[in-house]
Amino acid sequence: MTLPAVHKLSIIIPAYNEGATISLILERIVHAQLPFGITKEVIVVNDCSTDNTTTAVKAFADEHDMDINLIEQAFNQGKGAAIHRGFEVATGDFCIVQDADLEYDPDEYAILLKPVLKAGADVVYGSRFMGDQPHRILFFWHSIGNKILTFLSNMFTNLNLTDMETCYKLIRTSILKNLVLQEKRFGFEPEITAKLARIPNIKIYEVGISYYGRTYSEGKKINWKDGFRAIWCIFKYNVFIKK
């Protein structure tokens, strides 16, 4: 079987006040092993942080003699906007979003690439709710909220995802370049899922990943308002706006 041509993975890191952890996640990205000689393109989009995020990224790049594309947003626009900017400049065959915290493990890029290399997948979701990888035990109501959002999204998209809200979505870059994305904050996840699901003959897969979640005292940013926004976006991009 001929393997799909995958030469480069673009890793998009939206960062807002992640100076305490961003060098740690960059270290893990450096050491993450990709199959078949696939290379990495690292794009950090600093969403107008007020801490030392920029300094930490530049120091890491200098120390490791590493080419990091550091993009500075002129003002704080939200995680979704930072991701959009990263997609715009990405040159890899596939893109993946990597949060700047330590909740998701870059060692698992190879797991997400497997359906691409084995079956020609166009999109691979990394699910925190399937498989035998370790998952930190945290908030009951957050897990219920995630399941409700995924269920609602699946009702409209006719997908059978277990984790629509996951950060780890590996997506063919040529597909991303043709999507018109609007959501600037956490509505990004249901919006992109709705728009991907409408692409004819698209191959979407899901694999189990680990999850090392943070508490609010450790820097978690999402809240109940973002949950309600996600519900609105499920209806908005599946019912009212279908383009």
C-alpha positions in Angstrom: 0.0 0.0 0.0 1.3 3.5 -0.9 1.5 5.8 2.1 -0.2 9.2 1.8 2.4 11.9 1.2 2.9 13.5 4.6 6.2 15.4 4.8 5.5 18.1 7.4 3.2 18.6 10.4 2.4 22.1 11.4 1.9 22.5 15.1 -0.2 25.6 16.0 0.3 26.8 19.6 -2.2 29.6 20.7 -0.7 31.2 23.8 -2.1 33.7 26.3 -0.1 34.2 29.5 1.5 30.7 29.3 5.0 31.9 30.1 5.2 29.4 33.0 4.6 26.3 30.8 5.3 27.1 27.2 9.0 26.2 27.3 8.0 22.9 28.8 5.6 22.1 26.0 8.1 23.2 23.4 10.6 20.8 25.0 8.1 18.0 24.6 7.4 18.9 21.0 11.1 18.9 20.2 11.5 15.3 21.6 8.2 14.0 20.1 9.0 11.3 17.5 7.1 11.3 14.2 7.1 8.4 11.8 8.6 8.1 8.3 10.8 11.2 8.8 7.9 13.6 9.0 9.2 17.0 10.1 7.6 19.6 12.4 6.8 23.2 11.8 6.2 25.1 15.1 4.0 28.2 15.0 3.4 30.1 18.3 0.6 32.7 18.1 1.0 34.9 21.2 -2.5 36.5 21.8 -1.1 39.7 23.3 0.0 38.1 26.6 0.9 40.3 29.5 3.4 37.9 31.0 6.8 36.6 29.7 5.4 34.3 27.0 7.3 36.0 24.2 10.5 36.1 26.1 10.2 32.4 27.0 9.6 31.4 23.4 12.5 33.4 22.1 14.8 32.1 24.8 13.8 28.5 24.0 14.4 29.0 20.3 17.8 30.5 20.9 18.9 27.9 23.4 17.8 25.0 21.1 18.8 26.7 17.8 15.2 26.0 16.7 13.2 27.8 14.1 9.9 28.8 15.7 7.5 31.0 13.8 6.4 33.4 16.6 3.4 35.6 15.7 2.4 38.5 17.9 -1.3 39.4 17.9 -1.7 43.2 18.1 -4.4 42.9 20.8 -6.1 40.0 22.6 -8.6 38.4 20.3 -9.2 35.0 21.8 -8.0 31.4 21.3 -10.0 30.8 18.1 -8.5 33.9 16.4 -5.0 32.8 17.3 -5.7 29.4 15.8 -7.0 31.0 12.6 -3.8 33.0 12.3 -1.7 29.9 12.7 -3.7 28.1 10.0 -3.1 31.0 7.6 0.7 30.7 7.8 1.0 26.9 8.1 2.9 25.2 5.4 2.7 21.6 6.5 0.6 18.8 4.9 -1.4 18.5 8.2 -2.1 20.9 11.1 -2.7 20.2 14.7 -3.5 22.6 17.6 -1.3 22.2 20.7 -2.4 24.1 23.8 0.5 25.8 25.5 -0.3 24.2 28.8 0.6 20.6 29.6 -2.9 19.0 29.2 -2.1 17.2 26.0 1.0 15.1 25.2 2.9 15.8 21.9 4.3 12.2 22.1 0.8 11.2 20.8 1.1 13.0 17.5 2.2 9.6 16.1 -1.1 8.1 17.3 -3.1 10.7 15.5 -1.0 10.3 12.3 -1.6 6.6 12.2 -5.1 6.8 10.5 -3.6 9.2 8.0 -0.7 6.8 7.1 -2.8 3.6 7.3 -6.1 4.7 5.8 -5.7 8.2 4.1 -7.6 10.0 6.8 -8.3 13.7 6.2 -9.2 14.5 9.9 -8.3 12.7 13.1 -9.9 13.7 16.4 -8.0 12.8 19.6 -10.6 11.6 22.1 -10.1 12.0 25.9 -13.0 9.6 26.5 -11.9 6.5 24.7 -9.0 4.1 24.8 -6.7 3.1 27.7 -4.5 6.2 27.9 -4.2 7.9 31.3 -6.7 10.6 32.2 -6.5 12.9 35.1 -9.6 12.8 37.3 -11.1 16.3 37.7 -14.5 17.8 37.3 -17.7 15.7 37.0 -19.8 18.5 35.6 -17.2 19.4 33.0 -17.3 15.8 31.7 -21.1 15.9 31.6 -20.9 19.2 29.7 -18.5 17.8 27.2 -20.7 14.8 26.6 -23.8 17.0 26.1 -22.0 19.3 23.6 -20.7 16.3 21.7 -24.1 14.7 21.7 -25.8 17.8 20.3 -23.1 18.3 17.7 -23.4 14.7 16.6 -27.2 15.0 16.3 -26.7 17.7 13.6 -23.5 16.5 11.9 -24.5 12.8 11.9 -21.0 11.9 13.2 -20.4 9.6 16.1 -17.6 11.4 17.8 -17.0 10.9 21.5 -15.1 14.2 22.1 -16.0 17.0 19.8 -14.4 19.6 22.1 -10.9 18.0 22.1 -8.0 20.3 21.4 -6.3 17.6 19.3 -7.7 17.7 15.8 -5.3 16.7 13.1 -6.5 18.2 9.8 -5.3 18.2 6.3 -4.0 21.7 5.7 -5.5 22.0 2.1 -8.9 21.4 3.7 -8.3 24.1 6.4 -7.2 26.7 3.8 -10.7 26.4 2.2 -12.7 26.8 5.4 -14.1 30.2 6.4 -13.8 30.2 10.2 -15.4 32.9 12.3 -15.3 32.0 15.9 -12.7 33.9 17.9 -12.9 32.0 21.2 -14.1 28.5 22.4 -16.8 28.4 19.8 -14.1 27.3 17.4 -14.6 23.6 18.2 -18.3 23.2 17.2 -17.8 25.5 14.2 -15.0 23.6 12.6 -16.7 20.3 13.4 -19.9 21.4 11.6 -18.0 22.7 8.6 -15.8 19.6 8.3 -18.8 17.3 8.5 -20.3 19.0 5.4 -17.4 18.3 3.1 -18.3 15.5 0.7 -16.4 12.2 1.1 -14.2 13.5 3.9 -12.5 10.8 5.9 -12.8 11.5 9.7 -11.3 9.2 12.3 -11.0 9.3 16.0 -8.3 7.8 18.3 -7.9 7.6 22.1 -5.4 10.0 23.7 -4.3 10.8 27.2 -5.4 13.9 29.1 -3.5 15.7 31.9 -6.1 18.4 32.8 -5.5 21.5 34.8 -7.6 22.9 37.6 -8.5 26.6 37.6 -5.8 27.3 40.2 -3.3 25.8 37.8 -4.5 28.1 34.9 -7.5 26.5 33.3 -9.4 29.2 31.4 -12.6 27.7 30.0 -15.8 28.4 32.0 -19.6 27.9 32.0 -20.1 30.9 29.6 -18.0 29.2 27.0 -20.2 26.1 27.4 -23.3 28.2 26.5 -21.5 29.8 23.6 -20.6 26.3 22.3 -24.3 25.3 22.4 -25.2 28.4 20.5 -22.5 27.7 17.9 -23.7 24.1 17.4 -27.1 25.5 16.4 -25.6 28.5 14.5 -23.3 26.5 12.2 -25.5 23.5 11.8 -28.9 25.2 11.3 -28.6 28.9 10.6 -25.3 29.2 8.7 -24.4 26.3 6.4 -21.4 27.6 4.5 
